[in-house]
Amino acid sequence: MSETFVLITGAWHGGWAWRPVAEHLRAAGHRVLTPTLPGLHDGDDPTAYQLSDVADAIVDLVESNDLRDVTLVAHSWGGYPMTMAAPRLKDRLRKVVYWSAFVPSKGRTLNDEVPPHYTEMFEGLAAASGNNSVAMPFEVWQAAFMNDASEDVQRTVHALMVPHPMQYFSTTVEPIDPATFGVPLAYVLSVGDIALPPGEFGWDRFAERLGVTPIEAPGSHEACFTEPDGLAEAILKA
């Protein structure tokens, strides 16, 4: 049966990052939309938007295309705007899937959910940027985010990334209550993902917040490039 997927990117990425996964889903007969969100288009002013604008864009995409029975999928930071948008779209949703994504908790920003050295790095980069944005250093991203690719591939993808508005990392979102939300929730976890180190700050705590068992997918935090077929299959399984 054909389904409709709306794929929400993580920080620094545009809709282009989902292309390999989207092609796999389309080959299986599904409709797939991969928006580039406000503030993440090449040349966007990082000071021009708030996180609520990102949620509005997701809602507008679904409603303006009159999409029904939609599966929303978010990666990493994308869990924040997806969580903000999902309650406004409940009547149009089939499922909500987090892939190695943050699941917001009441009163906690993304900066509260990452190891302190990440927060310090983000704050320092934003302060030095002149426009309150964070450009991910290649060496950090190479070691922890796309650690399962060759350096040539890493550099090619990194060169496509755009600075991320810092206010997107420092805004809280009202969490979803799995017990009352009324739409199925799922969590896909890439088994080689060390963007958040295992332990106190590991990704597995977010599946626990949803009350679900994570569905395993191959690859790193950037499995959308390195293991797109396996990631697509995990999303379908979810």
HELIX and SHEET records of a PDB file:
HELIX    1   1 GLY A   15  TRP A   18  5                                   4    
HELIX    2   2 ARG A   19  ALA A   27  1                                   9    
HELIX    3   3 LEU A   51  SER A   64  1                                  14    
HELIX    4   4 GLY A   79  ALA A   85  1                                   7    
HELIX    5   5 ALA A   86  ARG A   92  5                                   7    
HELIX    6   6 LEU A  110  GLU A  113  1                                   4    
HELIX    7   7 PRO A  116  SER A  129  1                                  14    
HELIX    8   8 PHE A  138  ALA A  144  1                                   7    
HELIX    9   9 GLU A  151  LEU A  160  1                                  10    
HELIX   10  10 MET A  166  TYR A  168  5                                   3    
HELIX   11  11 ASP A  204  LEU A  210  1                                   7    
HELIX   12  12 ALA A  223  THR A  226  1                                   4    
HELIX   13  13 PRO A  228  LYS A  237  1                                  10    
SHEET    1   A 6 ARG A  31  LEU A  33  0                                        
SHEET    2   A 6 THR A   4  ILE A   8  1                                        
SHEET    3   A 6 VAL A  70  SER A  76  1                                        
SHEET    4   A 6 LEU A  93  ALA A 101  1                                        
SHEET    5   A 6 LEU A 185  SER A 190  1                                        
SHEET    6   A 6 ILE A 215  ALA A 217  1                                        
SHEET    1   B 2 SER A 133  VAL A 134  0                                        
SHEET    2   B 2 HIS A 164  PRO A 165 -1                                        
END                                                                             
